[in-house]
Amino acid sequence: MRILVVGAGATGGYFGARLAEIGRDVTFLVRPARADKLAAEGLRVKSPVGDVHIAAPKTVTAHTLAGPFDLVILSAKAYDLDGAVADLRPAVGPGTAVLPILNGMRHLDVLDAAFGPERVLGGTCAIVATLTRAGEIRQMSELHSLTYGERDGTRSERVAAIEAQMEGVRFQARSSDKVALEMWEKWVFLATLAGATTLMRAGIGDIVAAPGGPAFIEGLLDECQAVAAANGYGSREKVLAGARKTLTAQGSPMTASMLRDIEGGARIEADHIVGDLIERGRKAGIETPILARVLTGLKAYENRKAREAA
């Protein structure tokens, strides 16, 4: 398969490098400056499960991209999604499978409208990694999984073909007949984690130790779960219990990457992760007062950032 990975940052760069490591035909769609950096130094990953250096990764830019590709792996941030869609259009042909590994669900609506729902798979990933100032990808834990599948749960030839490409790769790759449910389950967890830690500007353990902290987190989790259930994708009992345990663990230093983005003055996915969940709840008749306060805080941050930039 000809595989196009959109971006070569912490997420796309990591999974793309691991595929290139075992000889898969991987090309990275990047901006010109990143292309020059990769041409000069290669793609480097530092990882507790084994470093990798792709000395001469194949790259294209929006101006040099020619397709179609068999598989497009899309890991852009939500606020870069429209630009990424415009850039990758030449790569998407009648037989192309688009595999997004963004958080939330709104991106599926965008991709369906752009390329047709028949070309868009469901997908989710789990990894803790960052792109250093030197351009190196640094994986900070052994967590590195990628899940994919048809959104209707069917077993297709293209999913089987992707499975064949994943054989031997040094991350946990898995096809799923419940990928839409798993995407919602991750969204419920992430929205709770991001909502709690950004609103309180603290880690999970700090919140749990505060008066009313556990009740606040559990109330937020219950709201997110209620929205998912009303949309037909309530988290499975075991998954929900695991999320509740993790999100109320005493002494846990866990924070959401969104809080780290705020602390670093970076852009955030407020509308994609929290705003869209509220809107889907509203349409289903679910009230989400805690999520609404979270969104107020996130939008206030964005407004302040825009004002200061102006």
C-alpha positions as CSV (number, residue, x, y, z in Angstrom):
1,M,0.0,0.0,0.0
2,R,1.1,3.6,-0.6
3,I,0.6,5.3,2.7
4,L,0.4,9.0,3.2
5,V,0.8,10.4,6.8
6,V,-0.4,13.9,7.1
7,G,2.2,15.7,9.3
8,A,5.4,14.4,10.9
9,G,4.8,15.7,14.4
10,A,4.6,13.8,17.7
11,T,1.6,11.5,16.6
12,G,1.7,11.1,12.9
13,G,5.5,11.2,12.8
14,Y,5.7,8.5,15.4
15,F,3.3,6.0,13.8
16,G,4.6,6.8,10.3
17,A,8.2,6.3,11.5
18,R,7.3,2.9,12.9
19,L,5.7,1.8,9.7
20,A,8.7,3.1,7.6
21,E,10.9,1.2,10.1
22,I,9.6,-2.1,8.8
23,G,9.8,-1.2,5.2
24,R,6.3,0.1,4.5
25,D,5.9,2.6,1.7
26,V,5.3,5.8,3.8
27,T,5.3,9.4,2.6
28,F,4.8,12.3,4.9
29,L,2.8,15.4,3.9
30,V,4.6,18.3,5.6
31,R,5.2,22.0,5.4
32,P,8.3,23.1,3.4
33,A,10.4,23.9,6.5
34,R,9.7,20.5,8.0
35,A,10.5,18.8,4.7
36,D,13.9,20.6,4.6
37,K,14.6,19.5,8.2
38,L,13.8,15.9,7.5
39,A,15.9,15.9,4.4
40,A,18.9,17.2,6.3
41,E,18.6,15.2,9.5
42,G,16.1,12.4,8.9
43,L,13.2,11.5,11.1
44,R,14.3,10.7,14.6
45,V,12.3,9.0,17.4
46,K,13.5,8.5,20.9
47,S,11.4,5.9,22.6
48,P,11.5,3.6,25.7
49,V,10.5,0.7,23.4
50,G,13.4,1.4,21.0
51,D,14.7,4.4,19.1
52,V,14.4,4.7,15.3
53,H,16.0,6.9,12.7
54,I,14.6,7.1,9.2
55,A,17.6,8.6,7.5
56,A,15.8,9.7,4.3
57,P,12.0,9.8,4.9
58,K,9.9,10.4,1.8
59,T,8.1,13.7,2.0
60,V,5.8,15.9,-0.1
61,T,4.3,19.3,0.5
62,A,0.9,20.6,-0.5
63,H,2.4,21.9,-3.7
64,T,4.2,18.7,-4.7
65,L,1.6,16.1,-3.6
66,A,0.4,13.8,-6.3
67,G,-1.9,10.8,-5.7
68,P,-3.9,8.9,-5.1
69,F,-2.6,7.0,-2.1
70,D,-4.1,3.8,-0.8
71,L,-4.2,4.9,2.8
72,V,-4.1,8.4,4.3
73,I,-3.4,8.6,8.1
74,L,-4.6,11.9,9.4
75,S,-3.4,13.1,12.8
76,A,-3.8,16.9,12.5
77,K,-5.0,19.1,15.4
78,A,-8.7,19.9,15.0
79,Y,-8.0,23.6,14.4
80,D,-5.7,22.6,11.5
81,L,-8.3,20.2,10.0
82,D,-9.7,22.4,7.3
83,G,-6.3,23.3,6.0
84,A,-5.2,19.6,6.1
85,V,-8.3,18.6,4.1
86,A,-7.5,21.1,1.4
87,D,-3.9,20.0,1.3
88,L,-4.5,16.3,1.0
89,R,-7.3,16.4,-1.6
90,P,-4.9,15.3,-4.5
91,A,-4.1,12.2,-2.4
92,V,-7.7,10.9,-2.2
93,G,-9.0,8.9,-5.1
94,P,-11.9,6.4,-5.5
95,G,-10.1,3.6,-3.7
96,T,-8.4,5.7,-0.9
97,A,-9.1,4.9,2.7
98,V,-8.8,7.9,5.0
99,L,-7.9,6.9,8.6
100,P,-8.3,9.9,11.0
101,I,-6.9,9.5,14.5
102,L,-8.1,12.8,16.0
103,N,-10.0,13.1,19.2
104,G,-13.8,13.6,19.4
105,M,-16.2,13.1,16.5
106,R,-16.7,16.4,14.7
107,H,-13.8,15.6,12.2
108,L,-15.8,12.7,10.8
109,D,-18.5,15.2,9.6
110,V,-15.8,17.3,8.0
111,L,-14.1,14.4,6.3
112,D,-17.4,12.8,5.2
113,A,-18.4,16.0,3.5
114,A,-15.0,16.4,1.8
115,F,-14.4,12.9,0.6
116,G,-17.6,10.9,1.1
117,P,-18.3,8.7,4.1
118,E,-17.5,5.6,2.1
119,R,-13.8,6.6,2.2
120,V,-13.6,7.5,5.9
121,L,-12.7,4.9,8.5
122,G,-13.0,5.2,12.2
123,G,-9.8,5.4,14.2
124,T,-8.3,6.3,17.6
125,C,-4.8,6.3,19.0
126,A,-3.1,6.5,22.4
127,I,0.4,7.8,22.8
128,V,2.2,10.2,25.1
129,A,4.8,12.0,22.9
130,T,6.1,15.4,22.0
131,L,8.0,17.0,19.2
132,T,11.1,18.7,20.6
133,R,12.5,22.1,19.5
134,A,15.2,20.2,17.7
135,G,12.6,18.4,15.6
136,E,12.9,15.0,17.3
137,I,9.9,13.0,18.4
138,R,10.2,11.9,22.0
139,Q,7.9,9.2,23.3
140,M,7.4,9.6,27.1
141,S,5.8,6.2,28.0
142,E,5.4,2.8,26.5
143,L,1.8,3.6,25.6
144,H,1.5,3.5,21.8
145,S,-1.6,2.0,20.2
146,L,-3.6,2.6,17.0
147,T,-7.1,1.2,16.5
148,Y,-9.0,1.3,13.2
149,G,-12.0,-0.2,11.6
150,E,-15.1,0.4,9.5
151,R,-17.5,2.7,11.4
152,D,-20.5,0.3,10.7
153,G,-18.6,-2.6,12.3
154,T,-18.3,-4.7,9.2
155,R,-15.1,-6.6,8.2
156,S,-13.9,-5.2,4.9
157,E,-11.1,-6.0,2.4
158,R,-9.4,-2.7,3.0
159,V,-9.3,-3.3,6.8
160,A,-7.7,-6.6,6.1
161,A,-5.2,-4.9,3.8
162,I,-4.3,-2.4,6.6
163,E,-3.9,-5.3,9.0
164,A,-1.4,-6.8,6.7
165,Q,0.6,-3.5,6.6
166,M,0.6,-3.5,10.4
167,E,2.1,-6.9,10.8
168,G,5.5,-6.7,12.6
169,V,5.1,-3.0,13.5
170,R,6.5,-1.9,16.9
171,F,3.3,-0.4,18.3
172,Q,0.0,-2.0,19.3
173,A,-2.1,-2.0,16.1
174,R,-5.6,-3.4,16.2
175,S,-8.6,-3.6,14.0
176,S,-12.0,-3.2,15.7
177,D,-15.6,-4.0,14.9
178,K,-16.6,-1.4,17.5
179,V,-14.4,1.4,16.5
180,A,-17.1,4.1,16.7
181,L,-17.9,3.0,20.2
182,E,-14.2,3.1,21.2
183,M,-13.9,6.6,19.7
184,W,-16.8,7.8,21.9
185,E,-15.4,6.0,25.0
186,K,-12.1,7.8,24.5
187,W,-13.9,11.1,24.0
188,V,-15.9,10.6,27.3
189,F,-12.6,10.0,29.1
190,L,-10.7,12.8,27.4
191,A,-13.4,15.4,27.8
192,T,-13.6,14.7,31.5
193,L,-9.8,14.8,32.0
194,A,-9.4,18.0,29.9
195,G,-12.5,19.6,31.5
196,A,-11.4,18.9,35.0
197,T,-7.7,19.7,34.7
198,T,-8.1,22.9,32.6
199,L,-10.9,24.4,34.7
200,M,-9.0,23.7,37.9
201,R,-5.6,24.3,36.5
202,A,-4.3,21.2,38.4
203,G,-3.6,17.5,38.1
204,I,-6.1,14.8,39.0
205,G,-4.6,14.2,42.4
206,D,-4.7,17.9,43.3
207,I,-8.4,18.1,42.4
208,V,-9.3,14.9,44.3
209,A,-7.6,16.2,47.4
210,A,-9.6,19.5,47.3
211,P,-13.0,19.9,49.0
212,G,-15.7,18.7,46.6
213,G,-13.0,17.5,44.1
214,P,-14.1,13.9,43.6
215,A,-17.8,14.9,43.3
216,F,-16.8,17.5,40.7
217,I,-14.9,15.0,38.5
218,E,-17.6,12.3,38.8
219,G,-20.3,14.8,37.9
220,L,-18.3,15.9,34.9
221,L,-17.8,12.2,33.9
222,D,-21.5,11.5,34.3
223,E,-22.4,14.4,32.0
224,C,-20.1,13.2,29.3
225,Q,-21.4,9.6,29.6
226,A,-25.0,10.8,29.4
227,V,-24.3,12.6,26.1
228,A,-22.6,9.5,24.7
229,A,-25.5,7.3,25.8
230,A,-28.0,9.6,24.3
231,N,-26.2,9.4,21.0
232,G,-26.2,5.6,21.2
233,Y,-22.6,5.1,22.3
234,G,-22.5,5.0,26.1
235,S,-19.3,3.6,27.5
236,R,-19.3,-0.1,28.4
237,E,-19.5,-0.8,32.1
238,K,-16.0,-2.0,32.5
239,V,-14.6,0.9,30.4
240,L,-16.5,3.4,32.4
241,A,-15.4,1.9,35.7
242,G,-11.8,2.0,34.6
243,A,-12.2,5.7,33.6
244,R,-13.8,6.6,36.9
245,K,-11.0,4.9,38.8
246,T,-8.3,6.7,36.8
247,L,-10.0,10.0,37.0
248,T,-10.4,10.0,40.8
249,A,-7.0,8.4,41.7
250,Q,-5.5,9.9,44.8
251,G,-2.1,11.5,44.2
252,S,-2.3,11.2,40.4
253,P,-0.2,13.8,38.6
254,M,-2.2,13.2,35.4
255,T,-3.2,16.2,33.4
256,A,-4.7,16.6,29.9
257,S,-2.5,17.8,27.1
258,M,-4.9,20.7,26.7
259,L,-3.8,22.0,30.1
260,R,-0.2,21.8,29.0
261,D,-1.1,23.7,25.9
262,I,-2.8,26.4,27.9
263,E,0.2,26.7,30.2
264,G,2.4,27.0,27.2
265,G,0.2,29.6,25.5
266,A,-0.7,27.3,22.6
267,R,-3.9,26.8,20.7
268,I,-6.4,24.4,22.0
269,E,-9.2,22.2,20.7
270,A,-12.0,23.7,22.9
271,D,-14.8,23.5,20.3
272,H,-13.8,20.0,19.0
273,I,-13.4,18.3,22.4
274,V,-15.9,20.2,24.7
275,G,-18.1,22.4,22.6
276,D,-19.2,19.6,20.2
277,L,-20.0,17.4,23.1
278,I,-22.2,20.1,24.6
279,E,-23.9,20.6,21.2
280,R,-24.6,16.9,20.7
281,G,-26.0,16.8,24.2
282,R,-28.3,19.7,23.5
283,K,-29.7,18.1,20.4
284,A,-30.4,14.9,22.5
285,G,-32.0,16.9,25.3
286,I,-29.2,16.3,27.8
287,E,-28.2,19.2,30.1
288,T,-24.5,19.7,30.7
289,P,-24.0,22.5,33.2
290,I,-20.5,21.5,34.3
291,L,-19.3,21.1,30.7
292,A,-20.8,24.5,30.0
293,R,-18.6,26.1,32.7
294,V,-15.6,24.2,31.3
295,L,-16.3,25.7,27.9
296,T,-16.6,29.2,29.3
297,G,-13.1,28.9,30.8
298,L,-11.6,27.5,27.6
299,K,-13.2,30.2,25.4
300,A,-12.1,32.9,27.9
301,Y,-8.5,31.6,27.4
302,E,-8.9,31.8,23.6
303,N,-10.4,35.3,23.8
304,R,-7.6,36.6,26.0
305,K,-5.0,35.0,23.7
306,A,-6.6,36.7,20.7
307,R,-6.8,40.0,22.5
308,E,-3.2,39.9,23.5
309,A,-2.0,38.9,20.1
310,A,-3.9,41.9,18.6
